[in-house]
């Protein structure tokens, strides 16, 4: 019997991909936005490809603003970019 593989949509490029191929970005109840490497942190999540280009597209399209239903400052995108670079060197 085939198991269903969960898919999520990248907030940058808009492609549907398997959940384990994407990076989760989470907003906690306190409003802190960070990368969720484990995929188990509490809070509202959004998914993005581990590609800096997708992060740039998400910034242009205001992908995180839509996902989290709030205005996300540019500094958050810069922080996420640095965190992603550390993870995927």
HTML snippet that shows the backbone in 3Dmol.js (N, CA, C, O; Angstrom):
<script src="https://3Dmol.org/build/3Dmol-min.js"></script>
<div id="view" style="width:600px;height:400px;position:relative"></div>
<script>
const pdb = `
ATOM      1  N   UNK A   1       0.838  -1.176   0.000  1.00  0.00           N
ATOM      2  CA  UNK A   1       0.000   0.000   0.000  1.00  0.00           C
ATOM      3  C   UNK A   1       0.888   1.246   0.000  1.00  0.00           C
ATOM      4  O   UNK A   1       1.834   1.332   0.783  1.00  0.00           O
ATOM      5  N   UNK A   2       0.592   2.196  -0.861  1.00  0.00           N
ATOM      6  CA  UNK A   2       1.386   3.414  -0.976  1.00  0.00           C
ATOM      7  C   UNK A   2       0.992   4.421   0.087  1.00  0.00           C
ATOM      8  O   UNK A   2      -0.190   4.689   0.303  1.00  0.00           O
ATOM      9  N   UNK A   3       2.004   4.978   0.751  1.00  0.00           N
ATOM     10  CA  UNK A   3       1.752   6.029   1.734  1.00  0.00           C
ATOM     11  C   UNK A   3       1.778   7.370   1.027  1.00  0.00           C
ATOM     12  O   UNK A   3       2.583   7.592   0.123  1.00  0.00           O
ATOM     13  N   UNK A   4       0.895   8.257   1.445  1.00  0.00           N
ATOM     14  CA  UNK A   4       0.842   9.584   0.863  1.00  0.00           C
ATOM     15  C   UNK A   4       2.015  10.409   1.399  1.00  0.00           C
ATOM     16  O   UNK A   4       2.231  10.474   2.609  1.00  0.00           O
ATOM     17  N   UNK A   5       2.766  11.035   0.497  1.00  0.00           N
ATOM     18  CA  UNK A   5       3.895  11.873   0.887  1.00  0.00           C
ATOM     19  C   UNK A   5       3.387  13.309   1.005  1.00  0.00           C
ATOM     20  O   UNK A   5       2.858  13.855   0.037  1.00  0.00           O
ATOM     21  N   UNK A   6       3.543  13.934   2.189  1.00  0.00           N
ATOM     22  CA  UNK A   6       3.038  15.300   2.351  1.00  0.00           C
ATOM     23  C   UNK A   6       3.800  16.292   1.473  1.00  0.00           C
ATOM     24  O   UNK A   6       5.027  16.246   1.387  1.00  0.00           O
ATOM     25  N   UNK A   7       3.058  17.187   0.827  1.00  0.00           N
ATOM     26  CA  UNK A   7       3.677  18.212  -0.010  1.00  0.00           C
ATOM     27  C   UNK A   7       3.323  19.588   0.535  1.00  0.00           C
ATOM     28  O   UNK A   7       2.289  19.773   1.177  1.00  0.00           O
ATOM     29  N   UNK A   8       4.191  20.536   0.271  1.00  0.00           N
ATOM     30  CA  UNK A   8       3.977  21.922   0.667  1.00  0.00           C
ATOM     31  C   UNK A   8       4.389  22.821  -0.484  1.00  0.00           C
ATOM     32  O   UNK A   8       5.163  22.422  -1.354  1.00  0.00           O
ATOM     33  N   UNK A   9       3.863  24.041  -0.481  1.00  0.00           N
ATOM     34  CA  UNK A   9       4.155  25.003  -1.537  1.00  0.00           C
ATOM     35  C   UNK A   9       5.205  25.993  -1.040  1.00  0.00           C
ATOM     36  O   UNK A   9       5.078  26.557   0.047  1.00  0.00           O
ATOM     37  N   UNK A  10       6.238  26.194  -1.847  1.00  0.00           N
ATOM     38  CA  UNK A  10       7.294  27.145  -1.518  1.00  0.00           C
ATOM     39  C   UNK A  10       6.735  28.567  -1.628  1.00  0.00           C
ATOM     40  O   UNK A  10       6.075  28.898  -2.612  1.00  0.00           O
ATOM     41  N   UNK A  11       6.997  29.405  -0.623  1.00  0.00           N
ATOM     42  CA  UNK A  11       6.486  30.779  -0.660  1.00  0.00           C
ATOM     43  C   UNK A  11       7.287  31.660  -1.609  1.00  0.00           C
ATOM     44  O   UNK A  11       6.887  32.787  -1.900  1.00  0.00           O
ATOM     45  N   UNK A  12       8.426  31.148  -2.097  1.00  0.00           N
ATOM     46  CA  UNK A  12       9.250  31.905  -3.052  1.00  0.00           C
ATOM     47  C   UNK A  12       8.862  31.601  -4.490  1.00  0.00           C
ATOM     48  O   UNK A  12       8.325  32.457  -5.192  1.00  0.00           O
ATOM     49  N   UNK A  13       9.140  30.369  -4.927  1.00  0.00           N
ATOM     50  CA  UNK A  13       8.908  29.998  -6.328  1.00  0.00           C
ATOM     51  C   UNK A  13       7.490  29.497  -6.577  1.00  0.00           C
ATOM     52  O   UNK A  13       7.038  29.485  -7.722  1.00  0.00           O
ATOM     53  N   UNK A  14       6.786  29.087  -5.537  1.00  0.00           N
ATOM     54  CA  UNK A  14       5.405  28.630  -5.689  1.00  0.00           C
ATOM     55  C   UNK A  14       5.268  27.186  -6.127  1.00  0.00           C
ATOM     56  O   UNK A  14       4.160  26.739  -6.426  1.00  0.00           O
ATOM     57  N   UNK A  15       6.365  26.443  -6.173  1.00  0.00           N
ATOM     58  CA  UNK A  15       6.315  25.043  -6.592  1.00  0.00           C
ATOM     59  C   UNK A  15       5.890  24.148  -5.436  1.00  0.00           C
ATOM     60  O   UNK A  15       6.251  24.384  -4.283  1.00  0.00           O
ATOM     61  N   UNK A  16       5.114  23.111  -5.767  1.00  0.00           N
ATOM     62  CA  UNK A  16       4.760  22.094  -4.785  1.00  0.00           C
ATOM     63  C   UNK A  16       5.901  21.099  -4.714  1.00  0.00           C
ATOM     64  O   UNK A  16       6.323  20.555  -5.735  1.00  0.00           O
ATOM     65  N   UNK A  17       6.400  20.863  -3.518  1.00  0.00           N
ATOM     66  CA  UNK A  17       7.494  19.916  -3.325  1.00  0.00           C
ATOM     67  C   UNK A  17       7.210  19.074  -2.091  1.00  0.00           C
ATOM     68  O   UNK A  17       6.346  19.404  -1.278  1.00  0.00           O
ATOM     69  N   UNK A  18       7.959  17.970  -1.967  1.00  0.00           N
ATOM     70  CA  UNK A  18       7.825  17.149  -0.775  1.00  0.00           C
ATOM     71  C   UNK A  18       8.260  17.961   0.445  1.00  0.00           C
ATOM     72  O   UNK A  18       9.216  18.735   0.395  1.00  0.00           O
ATOM     73  N   UNK A  19       7.537  17.762   1.525  1.00  0.00           N
ATOM     74  CA  UNK A  19       7.769  18.535   2.750  1.00  0.00           C
ATOM     75  C   UNK A  19       9.217  18.426   3.238  1.00  0.00           C
ATOM     76  O   UNK A  19       9.778  19.404   3.733  1.00  0.00           O
ATOM     77  N   UNK A  20       9.823  17.244   3.102  1.00  0.00           N
ATOM     78  CA  UNK A  20      11.188  17.055   3.618  1.00  0.00           C
ATOM     79  C   UNK A  20      12.249  17.736   2.753  1.00  0.00           C
ATOM     80  O   UNK A  20      13.409  17.798   3.161  1.00  0.00           O
ATOM     81  N   UNK A  21      11.892  18.250   1.573  1.00  0.00           N
ATOM     82  CA  UNK A  21      12.839  18.967   0.715  1.00  0.00           C
ATOM     83  C   UNK A  21      12.844  20.470   1.005  1.00  0.00           C
ATOM     84  O   UNK A  21      13.709  21.196   0.515  1.00  0.00           O
ATOM     85  N   UNK A  22      11.884  20.929   1.798  1.00  0.00           N
ATOM     86  CA  UNK A  22      11.741  22.349   2.074  1.00  0.00           C
ATOM     87  C   UNK A  22      12.193  22.693   3.496  1.00  0.00           C
ATOM     88  O   UNK A  22      12.302  21.819   4.356  1.00  0.00           O
ATOM     89  N   UNK A  23      12.449  23.969   3.719  1.00  0.00           N
ATOM     90  CA  UNK A  23      12.815  24.470   5.043  1.00  0.00           C
ATOM     91  C   UNK A  23      11.595  25.175   5.615  1.00  0.00           C
ATOM     92  O   UNK A  23      10.931  25.945   4.920  1.00  0.00           O
ATOM     93  N   UNK A  24      11.303  24.909   6.885  1.00  0.00           N
ATOM     94  CA  UNK A  24      10.147  25.545   7.533  1.00  0.00           C
ATOM     95  C   UNK A  24      10.603  26.819   8.236  1.00  0.00           C
ATOM     96  O   UNK A  24      11.619  26.841   8.931  1.00  0.00           O
ATOM     97  N   UNK A  25       9.825  27.870   8.035  1.00  0.00           N
ATOM     98  CA  UNK A  25      10.023  29.126   8.748  1.00  0.00           C
ATOM     99  C   UNK A  25       8.825  29.253   9.671  1.00  0.00           C
ATOM    100  O   UNK A  25       7.685  29.081   9.240  1.00  0.00           O
ATOM    101  N   UNK A  26       9.075  29.552  10.932  1.00  0.00           N
ATOM    102  CA  UNK A  26       7.992  29.560  11.910  1.00  0.00           C
ATOM    103  C   UNK A  26       7.898  30.907  12.613  1.00  0.00           C
ATOM    104  O   UNK A  26       8.906  31.555  12.896  1.00  0.00           O
ATOM    105  N   UNK A  27       6.642  31.316  12.892  1.00  0.00           N
ATOM    106  CA  UNK A  27       6.395  32.510  13.704  1.00  0.00           C
ATOM    107  C   UNK A  27       5.783  32.046  15.013  1.00  0.00           C
ATOM    108  O   UNK A  27       4.718  31.428  15.027  1.00  0.00           O
ATOM    109  N   UNK A  28       6.460  32.346  16.109  1.00  0.00           N
ATOM    110  CA  UNK A  28       5.973  31.926  17.428  1.00  0.00           C
ATOM    111  C   UNK A  28       4.821  32.829  17.871  1.00  0.00           C
ATOM    112  O   UNK A  28       4.515  33.832  17.226  1.00  0.00           O
ATOM    113  N   UNK A  29       4.199  32.457  18.968  1.00  0.00           N
ATOM    114  CA  UNK A  29       3.103  33.268  19.513  1.00  0.00           C
ATOM    115  C   UNK A  29       3.577  34.667  19.898  1.00  0.00           C
ATOM    116  O   UNK A  29       2.804  35.625  19.861  1.00  0.00           O
ATOM    117  N   UNK A  30       4.863  34.778  20.269  1.00  0.00           N
ATOM    118  CA  UNK A  30       5.433  36.075  20.639  1.00  0.00           C
ATOM    119  C   UNK A  30       5.730  36.937  19.411  1.00  0.00           C
ATOM    120  O   UNK A  30       6.025  38.126  19.541  1.00  0.00           O
ATOM    121  N   UNK A  31       5.654  36.344  18.228  1.00  0.00           N
ATOM    122  CA  UNK A  31       5.903  37.092  16.992  1.00  0.00           C
ATOM    123  C   UNK A  31       7.319  36.955  16.461  1.00  0.00           C
ATOM    124  O   UNK A  31       7.678  37.614  15.486  1.00  0.00           O
ATOM    125  N   UNK A  32       8.138  36.099  17.093  1.00  0.00           N
ATOM    126  CA  UNK A  32       9.520  35.879  16.652  1.00  0.00           C
ATOM    127  C   UNK A  32       9.514  34.942  15.439  1.00  0.00           C
ATOM    128  O   UNK A  32       8.873  33.891  15.457  1.00  0.00           O
ATOM    129  N   UNK A  33      10.233  35.338  14.393  1.00  0.00           N
ATOM    130  CA  UNK A  33      10.303  34.531  13.174  1.00  0.00           C
ATOM    131  C   UNK A  33      11.692  33.924  13.073  1.00  0.00           C
ATOM    132  O   UNK A  33      12.700  34.621  13.191  1.00  0.00           O
ATOM    133  N   UNK A  34      11.733  32.587  12.848  1.00  0.00           N
ATOM    134  CA  UNK A  34      13.027  31.902  12.762  1.00  0.00           C
ATOM    135  C   UNK A  34      12.899  30.652  11.897  1.00  0.00           C
ATOM    136  O   UNK A  34      11.796  30.222  11.561  1.00  0.00           O
ATOM    137  N   UNK A  35      14.054  30.075  11.542  1.00  0.00           N
ATOM    138  CA  UNK A  35      14.062  28.813  10.810  1.00  0.00           C
ATOM    139  C   UNK A  35      13.742  27.689  11.778  1.00  0.00           C
ATOM    140  O   UNK A  35      14.153  27.715  12.938  1.00  0.00           O
ATOM    141  N   UNK A  36      13.005  26.703  11.290  1.00  0.00           N
ATOM    142  CA  UNK A  36      12.664  25.541  12.098  1.00  0.00           C
ATOM    143  C   UNK A  36      13.251  24.318  11.408  1.00  0.00           C
ATOM    144  O   UNK A  36      12.624  23.725  10.530  1.00  0.00           O
ATOM    145  N   UNK A  37      14.453  23.949  11.812  1.00  0.00           N
ATOM    146  CA  UNK A  37      15.158  22.839  11.178  1.00  0.00           C
ATOM    147  C   UNK A  37      14.480  21.510  11.483  1.00  0.00           C
ATOM    148  O   UNK A  37      14.444  20.620  10.634  1.00  0.00           O
ATOM    149  N   UNK A  38      13.940  21.373  12.697  1.00  0.00           N
ATOM    150  CA  UNK A  38      13.318  20.113  13.106  1.00  0.00           C
ATOM    151  C   UNK A  38      11.930  19.943  12.508  1.00  0.00           C
ATOM    152  O   UNK A  38      11.470  18.817  12.320  1.00  0.00           O
ATOM    153  N   UNK A  39      11.253  21.060  12.206  1.00  0.00           N
ATOM    154  CA  UNK A  39       9.883  20.982  11.693  1.00  0.00           C
ATOM    155  C   UNK A  39       8.856  20.749  12.785  1.00  0.00           C
ATOM    156  O   UNK A  39       7.704  20.428  12.495  1.00  0.00           O
ATOM    157  N   UNK A  40       9.262  20.908  14.048  1.00  0.00           N
ATOM    158  CA  UNK A  40       8.365  20.600  15.162  1.00  0.00           C
ATOM    159  C   UNK A  40       8.119  21.775  16.110  1.00  0.00           C
ATOM    160  O   UNK A  40       7.412  21.622  17.106  1.00  0.00           O
ATOM    161  N   UNK A  41       8.687  22.935  15.817  1.00  0.00           N
ATOM    162  CA  UNK A  41       8.476  24.083  16.707  1.00  0.00           C
ATOM    163  C   UNK A  41       7.011  24.510  16.678  1.00  0.00           C
ATOM    164  O   UNK A  41       6.325  24.368  15.667  1.00  0.00           O
ATOM    165  N   UNK A  42       6.551  25.037  17.812  1.00  0.00           N
ATOM    166  CA  UNK A  42       5.192  25.552  17.886  1.00  0.00           C
ATOM    167  C   UNK A  42       5.091  26.865  17.138  1.00  0.00           C
ATOM    168  O   UNK A  42       6.029  27.663  17.146  1.00  0.00           O
ATOM    169  N   UNK A  43       3.970  27.091  16.498  1.00  0.00           N
ATOM    170  CA  UNK A  43       3.738  28.351  15.813  1.00  0.00           C
ATOM    171  C   UNK A  43       3.262  28.141  14.383  1.00  0.00           C
ATOM    172  O   UNK A  43       3.159  27.012  13.902  1.00  0.00           O
ATOM    173  N   UNK A  44       2.979  29.241  13.724  1.00  0.00           N
ATOM    174  CA  UNK A  44       2.515  29.221  12.331  1.00  0.00           C
ATOM    175  C   UNK A  44       3.715  29.006  11.419  1.00  0.00           C
ATOM    176  O   UNK A  44       4.738  29.674  11.571  1.00  0.00           O
ATOM    177  N   UNK A  45       3.598  28.090  10.483  1.00  0.00           N
ATOM    178  CA  UNK A  45       4.721  27.755   9.618  1.00  0.00           C
ATOM    179  C   UNK A  45       4.512  28.136   8.170  1.00  0.00           C
ATOM    180  O   UNK A  45       3.382  28.207   7.688  1.00  0.00           O
ATOM    181  N   UNK A  46       5.607  28.380   7.484  1.00  0.00           N
ATOM    182  CA  UNK A  46       5.631  28.605   6.042  1.00  0.00           C
ATOM    183  C   UNK A  46       6.838  27.834   5.516  1.00  0.00           C
ATOM    184  O   UNK A  46       7.821  27.648   6.234  1.00  0.00           O
ATOM    185  N   UNK A  47       6.765  27.392   4.284  1.00  0.00           N
ATOM    186  CA  UNK A  47       7.831  26.561   3.735  1.00  0.00           C
ATOM    187  C   UNK A  47       8.506  27.249   2.568  1.00  0.00           C
ATOM    188  O   UNK A  47       7.866  27.956   1.791  1.00  0.00           O
ATOM    189  N   UNK A  48       9.835  27.030   2.451  1.00  0.00           N
ATOM    190  CA  UNK A  48      10.607  27.642   1.378  1.00  0.00           C
ATOM    191  C   UNK A  48      11.726  26.681   0.966  1.00  0.00           C
ATOM    192  O   UNK A  48      12.236  25.915   1.784  1.00  0.00           O
ATOM    193  N   UNK A  49      12.095  26.738  -0.309  1.00  0.00           N
ATOM    194  CA  UNK A  49      13.211  25.932  -0.802  1.00  0.00           C
ATOM    195  C   UNK A  49      14.506  26.404  -0.142  1.00  0.00           C
ATOM    196  O   UNK A  49      14.630  27.585   0.181  1.00  0.00           O
ATOM    197  N   UNK A  50      15.470  25.508   0.064  1.00  0.00           N
ATOM    198  CA  UNK A  50      16.745  25.933   0.663  1.00  0.00           C
ATOM    199  C   UNK A  50      17.645  26.627  -0.365  1.00  0.00           C
ATOM    200  O   UNK A  50      18.814  26.274  -0.520  1.00  0.00           O
ATOM    201  N   UNK A  51      17.093  27.604  -1.053  1.00  0.00           N
ATOM    202  CA  UNK A  51      17.773  28.302  -2.141  1.00  0.00           C
ATOM    203  C   UNK A  51      17.652  29.809  -1.905  1.00  0.00           C
ATOM    204  O   UNK A  51      16.544  30.310  -1.712  1.00  0.00           O
ATOM    205  N   UNK A  52      18.769  30.540  -1.917  1.00  0.00           N
ATOM    206  CA  UNK A  52      18.704  31.988  -1.686  1.00  0.00           C
ATOM    207  C   UNK A  52      17.816  32.724  -2.690  1.00  0.00           C
ATOM    208  O   UNK A  52      17.230  33.753  -2.354  1.00  0.00           O
ATOM    209  N   UNK A  53      17.711  32.214  -3.910  1.00  0.00           N
ATOM    210  CA  UNK A  53      16.859  32.850  -4.916  1.00  0.00           C
ATOM    211  C   UNK A  53      15.387  32.809  -4.497  1.00  0.00           C
ATOM    212  O   UNK A  53      14.653  33.775  -4.700  1.00  0.00           O
ATOM    213  N   UNK A  54      14.967  31.701  -3.920  1.00  0.00           N
ATOM    214  CA  UNK A  54      13.577  31.589  -3.459  1.00  0.00           C
ATOM    215  C   UNK A  54      13.303  32.579  -2.333  1.00  0.00           C
ATOM    216  O   UNK A  54      12.207  33.133  -2.244  1.00  0.00           O
ATOM    217  N   UNK A  55      14.296  32.805  -1.473  1.00  0.00           N
ATOM    218  CA  UNK A  55      14.135  33.774  -0.387  1.00  0.00           C
ATOM    219  C   UNK A  55      13.996  35.182  -0.958  1.00  0.00           C
ATOM    220  O   UNK A  55      13.200  35.977  -0.459  1.00  0.00           O
ATOM    221  N   UNK A  56      14.774  35.497  -2.009  1.00  0.00           N
ATOM    222  CA  UNK A  56      14.654  36.804  -2.672  1.00  0.00           C
ATOM    223  C   UNK A  56      13.268  36.970  -3.278  1.00  0.00           C
ATOM    224  O   UNK A  56      12.656  38.031  -3.154  1.00  0.00           O
ATOM    225  N   UNK A  57      12.768  35.912  -3.939  1.00  0.00           N
ATOM    226  CA  UNK A  57      11.436  35.970  -4.545  1.00  0.00           C
ATOM    227  C   UNK A  57      10.368  36.132  -3.467  1.00  0.00           C
ATOM    228  O   UNK A  57       9.405  36.876  -3.649  1.00  0.00           O
ATOM    229  N   UNK A  58      10.540  35.437  -2.349  1.00  0.00           N
ATOM    230  CA  UNK A  58       9.573  35.550  -1.249  1.00  0.00           C
ATOM    231  C   UNK A  58       9.534  36.978  -0.724  1.00  0.00           C
ATOM    232  O   UNK A  58       8.468  37.480  -0.369  1.00  0.00           O
ATOM    233  N   UNK A  59      10.697  37.639  -0.673  1.00  0.00           N
ATOM    234  CA  UNK A  59      10.751  39.025  -0.225  1.00  0.00           C
ATOM    235  C   UNK A  59      10.024  39.931  -1.223  1.00  0.00           C
ATOM    236  O   UNK A  59       9.239  40.792  -0.826  1.00  0.00           O
ATOM    237  N   UNK A  60      10.287  39.734  -2.518  1.00  0.00           N
ATOM    238  CA  UNK A  60       9.644  40.555  -3.549  1.00  0.00           C
ATOM    239  C   UNK A  60       8.131  40.365  -3.561  1.00  0.00           C
ATOM    240  O   UNK A  60       7.374  41.328  -3.690  1.00  0.00           O
ATOM    241  N   UNK A  61       7.698  39.110  -3.424  1.00  0.00           N
ATOM    242  CA  UNK A  61       6.262  38.799  -3.479  1.00  0.00           C
ATOM    243  C   UNK A  61       5.561  38.973  -2.134  1.00  0.00           C
ATOM    244  O   UNK A  61       4.345  38.809  -2.029  1.00  0.00           O
ATOM    245  N   UNK A  62       6.345  39.309  -1.105  1.00  0.00           N
ATOM    246  CA  UNK A  62       5.824  39.421   0.266  1.00  0.00           C
ATOM    247  C   UNK A  62       5.180  38.105   0.715  1.00  0.00           C
ATOM    248  O   UNK A  62       4.087  38.091   1.281  1.00  0.00           O
ATOM    249  N   UNK A  63       5.875  37.018   0.451  1.00  0.00           N
ATOM    250  CA  UNK A  63       5.390  35.677   0.781  1.00  0.00           C
ATOM    251  C   UNK A  63       5.190  35.458   2.269  1.00  0.00           C
ATOM    252  O   UNK A  63       4.181  34.886   2.681  1.00  0.00           O
ATOM    253  N   UNK A  64       6.148  35.910   3.089  1.00  0.00           N
ATOM    254  CA  UNK A  64       6.005  35.736   4.538  1.00  0.00           C
ATOM    255  C   UNK A  64       4.893  36.620   5.086  1.00  0.00           C
ATOM    256  O   UNK A  64       4.195  36.231   6.022  1.00  0.00           O
ATOM    257  N   UNK A  65       4.722  37.810   4.508  1.00  0.00           N
ATOM    258  CA  UNK A  65       3.644  38.706   4.950  1.00  0.00           C
ATOM    259  C   UNK A  65       2.297  38.001   4.806  1.00  0.00           C
ATOM    260  O   UNK A  65       1.455  38.052   5.702  1.00  0.00           O
ATOM    261  N   UNK A  66       2.111  37.347   3.668  1.00  0.00           N
ATOM    262  CA  UNK A  66       0.844  36.648   3.410  1.00  0.00           C
ATOM    263  C   UNK A  66       0.695  35.429   4.313  1.00  0.00           C
ATOM    264  O   UNK A  66      -0.374  35.202   4.879  1.00  0.00           O
ATOM    265  N   UNK A  67       1.756  34.648   4.449  1.00  0.00           N
ATOM    266  CA  UNK A  67       1.687  33.425   5.248  1.00  0.00           C
ATOM    267  C   UNK A  67       1.413  33.703   6.723  1.00  0.00           C
ATOM    268  O   UNK A  67       0.640  32.994   7.367  1.00  0.00           O
ATOM    269  N   UNK A  68       2.059  34.749   7.249  1.00  0.00           N
ATOM    270  CA  UNK A  68       1.930  35.048   8.667  1.00  0.00           C
ATOM    271  C   UNK A  68       0.889  36.122   8.967  1.00  0.00           C
ATOM    272  O   UNK A  68       0.664  36.461  10.128  1.00  0.00           O
ATOM    273  N   UNK A  69       0.255  36.656   7.929  1.00  0.00           N
ATOM    274  CA  UNK A  69      -0.800  37.667   8.079  1.00  0.00           C
ATOM    275  C   UNK A  69      -0.335  38.861   8.918  1.00  0.00           C
ATOM    276  O   UNK A  69      -1.048  39.350   9.794  1.00  0.00           O
ATOM    277  N   UNK A  70       0.890  39.312   8.615  1.00  0.00           N
ATOM    278  CA  UNK A  70       1.460  40.475   9.302  1.00  0.00           C
ATOM    279  C   UNK A  70       2.581  41.050   8.435  1.00  0.00           C
ATOM    280  O   UNK A  70       3.101  40.366   7.553  1.00  0.00           O
ATOM    281  N   UNK A  71       2.947  42.290   8.685  1.00  0.00           N
ATOM    282  CA  UNK A  71       4.051  42.907   7.949  1.00  0.00           C
ATOM    283  C   UNK A  71       5.369  42.370   8.507  1.00  0.00           C
ATOM    284  O   UNK A  71       5.622  42.442   9.710  1.00  0.00           O
ATOM    285  N   UNK A  72       6.201  41.832   7.616  1.00  0.00           N
ATOM    286  CA  UNK A  72       7.489  41.282   8.022  1.00  0.00           C
ATOM    287  C   UNK A  72       8.590  42.231   7.551  1.00  0.00           C
ATOM    288  O   UNK A  72       8.726  42.465   6.350  1.00  0.00           O
ATOM    289  N   UNK A  73       9.383  42.784   8.484  1.00  0.00           N
ATOM    290  CA  UNK A  73      10.427  43.740   8.092  1.00  0.00           C
ATOM    291  C   UNK A  73      11.554  43.072   7.294  1.00  0.00           C
ATOM    292  O   UNK A  73      11.770  41.864   7.387  1.00  0.00           O
ATOM    293  N   UNK A  74      12.261  43.886   6.513  1.00  0.00           N
ATOM    294  CA  UNK A  74      13.353  43.391   5.682  1.00  0.00           C
ATOM    295  C   UNK A  74      14.461  42.752   6.517  1.00  0.00           C
ATOM    296  O   UNK A  74      15.129  41.823   6.061  1.00  0.00           O
ATOM    297  N   UNK A  75      14.654  43.246   7.728  1.00  0.00           N
ATOM    298  CA  UNK A  75      15.700  42.703   8.599  1.00  0.00           C
ATOM    299  C   UNK A  75      15.481  41.215   8.893  1.00  0.00           C
ATOM    300  O   UNK A  75      16.443  40.465   9.056  1.00  0.00           O
ATOM    301  N   UNK A  76      14.219  40.794   8.960  1.00  0.00           N
ATOM    302  CA  UNK A  76      13.907  39.382   9.205  1.00  0.00           C
ATOM    303  C   UNK A  76      14.389  38.535   8.031  1.00  0.00           C
ATOM    304  O   UNK A  76      14.944  37.453   8.226  1.00  0.00           O
ATOM    305  N   UNK A  77      14.176  39.030   6.809  1.00  0.00           N
ATOM    306  CA  UNK A  77      14.635  38.308   5.621  1.00  0.00           C
ATOM    307  C   UNK A  77      16.160  38.183   5.626  1.00  0.00           C
ATOM    308  O   UNK A  77      16.700  37.140   5.256  1.00  0.00           O
ATOM    309  N   UNK A  78      16.854  39.249   6.046  1.00  0.00           N
ATOM    310  CA  UNK A  78      18.321  39.223   6.115  1.00  0.00           C
ATOM    311  C   UNK A  78      18.790  38.179   7.133  1.00  0.00           C
ATOM    312  O   UNK A  78      19.737  37.434   6.881  1.00  0.00           O
ATOM    313  N   UNK A  79      18.117  38.137   8.278  1.00  0.00           N
ATOM    314  CA  UNK A  79      18.456  37.159   9.312  1.00  0.00           C
ATOM    315  C   UNK A  79      18.240  35.744   8.810  1.00  0.00           C
ATOM    316  O   UNK A  79      19.084  34.871   9.015  1.00  0.00           O
ATOM    317  N   UNK A  80      17.099  35.510   8.146  1.00  0.00           N
ATOM    318  CA  UNK A  80      16.803  34.184   7.604  1.00  0.00           C
ATOM    319  C   UNK A  80      17.840  33.787   6.556  1.00  0.00           C
ATOM    320  O   UNK A  80      18.253  32.629   6.488  1.00  0.00           O
ATOM    321  N   UNK A  81      18.253  34.749   5.746  1.00  0.00           N
ATOM    322  CA  UNK A  81      19.258  34.478   4.706  1.00  0.00           C
ATOM    323  C   UNK A  81      20.560  34.008   5.346  1.00  0.00           C
ATOM    324  O   UNK A  81      21.173  33.047   4.880  1.00  0.00           O
ATOM    325  N   UNK A  82      20.986  34.689   6.419  1.00  0.00           N
ATOM    326  CA  UNK A  82      22.217  34.312   7.110  1.00  0.00           C
ATOM    327  C   UNK A  82      22.094  32.925   7.740  1.00  0.00           C
ATOM    328  O   UNK A  82      23.031  32.129   7.679  1.00  0.00           O
ATOM    329  N   UNK A  83      20.939  32.636   8.344  1.00  0.00           N
ATOM    330  CA  UNK A  83      20.715  31.325   8.968  1.00  0.00           C
ATOM    331  C   UNK A  83      20.751  30.220   7.919  1.00  0.00           C
ATOM    332  O   UNK A  83      21.321  29.155   8.154  1.00  0.00           O
ATOM    333  N   UNK A  84      20.138  30.474   6.755  1.00  0.00           N
ATOM    334  CA  UNK A  84      20.119  29.473   5.676  1.00  0.00           C
ATOM    335  C   UNK A  84      21.526  29.228   5.142  1.00  0.00           C
ATOM    336  O   UNK A  84      21.888  28.088   4.851  1.00  0.00           O
ATOM    337  N   UNK A  85      22.322  30.287   5.013  1.00  0.00           N
ATOM    338  CA  UNK A  85      23.692  30.142   4.533  1.00  0.00           C
ATOM    339  C   UNK A  85      24.520  29.274   5.485  1.00  0.00           C
ATOM    340  O   UNK A  85      25.336  28.467   5.038  1.00  0.00           O
ATOM    341  N   UNK A  86      24.312  29.438   6.791  1.00  0.00           N
ATOM    342  CA  UNK A  86      25.040  28.626   7.776  1.00  0.00           C
ATOM    343  C   UNK A  86      24.650  27.147   7.652  1.00  0.00           C
ATOM    344  O   UNK A  86      25.503  26.263   7.730  1.00  0.00           O
ATOM    345  N   UNK A  87      23.370  26.897   7.460  1.00  0.00           N
ATOM    346  CA  UNK A  87      22.877  25.529   7.384  1.00  0.00           C
ATOM    347  C   UNK A  87      23.329  24.803   6.115  1.00  0.00           C
ATOM    348  O   UNK A  87      23.664  23.619   6.156  1.00  0.00           O
ATOM    349  N   UNK A  88      23.335  25.509   5.008  1.00  0.00           N
ATOM    350  CA  UNK A  88      23.565  24.845   3.721  1.00  0.00           C
ATOM    351  C   UNK A  88      24.876  25.258   3.057  1.00  0.00           C
ATOM    352  O   UNK A  88      24.924  25.489   1.849  1.00  0.00           O
ATOM    353  N   UNK A  89      25.930  25.347   3.850  1.00  0.00           N
ATOM    354  CA  UNK A  89      27.247  25.670   3.293  1.00  0.00           C
ATOM    355  C   UNK A  89      27.857  24.445   2.669  1.00  0.00           C
ATOM    356  O   UNK A  89      28.969  24.509   2.143  1.00  0.00           O
TER     357      UNK A  89
END
`;
const viewer = $3Dmol.createViewer("view");
viewer.addModel(pdb, "pdb");
viewer.setStyle({}, {cartoon: {color: "spectrum"}});
viewer.zoomTo();
viewer.render();
</script>
